């Protein structure tokens, strides 16, 4: 499957989730689980440390590029699986 096709499918899924109100539910659940897991604190500490070391020379884009891959790795596996399961549940209702 071409990348263009995948992007189109992703856009359709996101449109469905938004229009059905499920996107907001998933988003709230994700934020809550990330907060409860300490993810926000980890990312804040990482960004603060990087700014202290290189802050005067860093743009927001540079800080974001530095933090993003590490922040993604900090997301607990349980949070990832919970959110994916929730998305799959909503999409199964559509497919059936």
N, C-alpha and C positions, 0 to 999 in steps of 0.2 A: 504494500500500500504506500502510495506516495505521501511525502510530508504535507503537501497541500491538502490531500484528502483527510489526513489526520487532524490538521488544523481546523478544517471545516467541521469534522465530527466533534472536536473539542468545543468549538463555538456553539454548535447545536445543543450539546449537553449543557453548557453553561447557560444558554438562553432558556432552556427548559427549566433548569434549576432556579433561575432568577424569576421567571414568570410564574412558577408554581409556589414561590415563597420558600422553597426548600434550601436555596442558597443561603439565605439569612440564618436559617436554623443551623445549617452545617457550620457557617462562619462563627456563630455564637458558641457552638460546641467546641470548635477548634480553639478559639481564643481562651475559653474557660480551661480546657485541658492543658494548653500551653502555659497558662498562668499557674495552674495548680502544680505542674511538673517543674516549675522553676525556670522554664525556658526563657521567659522575658528577662529575668534577672541575669541569666548567663549571657544573653546577647547584649544587655546593657553594660555589663562588666567588660565584655570583650571590646565593645565600641569605646567605652571610656578609657580603657587601657591603651588602645590604639591611638586615641586622640591625645592622651597625655604624652605618648612617645613621639607622635608625628603630627599632632594637631595643627600646628601653624602652617604646615606645608600641605595639608590634605584638603581636598574638595569633598563635598558631600558624595559625589559620584565615586571618588576613590575609596572613601570610607565604606560606602555601600558595596562596592566590588570586593573589598576585603572581608567585610562581615558576612555577606550573604551566603557564600558556600559553607562557612563554618556554622552559621545559624541553622542552615538546612540540615547539617549533620547532627546538631544538638537536638533536633526533634525526636522525642522518644518513639521507639518502634510501636509501642502500644497506641500512641496517639495517631500515628500514621495508619495503623490497621483499623482503628475505630472509625476514623473519618472515611477511609476507603470503603469500609463495610456500609456505612451510612449512605454514601453515594450510590453504591451498588444496589442497596435496598430501594432507593428512590427510582433508580433507572430500571430495575426489574418490573416495577409497577407500570412503567411506560411501555416496555417491550412486550409484556404479556397481553 
